[in-house]
Amino acid sequence: MQLIETAPHEFAAHFLFAAHGLDPFFACDSRIKDGDGS
């Protein structure tokens, strides 16, 4: 079996927030979209 080494740009993470509902998630999502995904 061959394994392909991943590069840092291929990493994605999903954060779940419970203390303040989904407000922090949408705040982070908005900032990412403002930077054209970066």
C-alpha positions in Angstrom: 0.0 0.0 0.0 1.2 3.5 -0.8 0.4 6.5 1.3 0.3 10.0 0.0 1.7 12.6 2.4 -0.7 15.5 2.9 0.3 19.1 2.6 -0.8 21.8 5.1 -3.0 23.5 2.6 -5.1 20.3 2.3 -6.1 20.5 6.0 -9.6 21.6 7.1 -11.0 21.8 10.5 -14.5 22.2 11.9 -15.1 23.8 15.3 -18.2 23.1 17.4 -19.1 25.8 19.8 -21.6 25.2 22.6 -21.1 28.1 25.0 -22.4 30.8 22.7 -24.3 28.8 20.1 -23.1 29.0 16.6 -22.2 32.8 16.7 -18.4 32.2 17.0 -18.5 29.7 14.1 -20.3 32.2 11.8 -17.9 35.0 12.9 -14.9 32.8 11.9 -16.7 31.8 8.7 -17.3 35.4 7.8 -13.7 36.4 8.3 -12.5 33.5 6.1 -14.9 34.5 3.3 -13.8 38.2 3.6 -10.2 36.9 2.9 -11.4 35.0 -0.2 -11.0 31.7 1.7 -7.6 32.3 3.3 
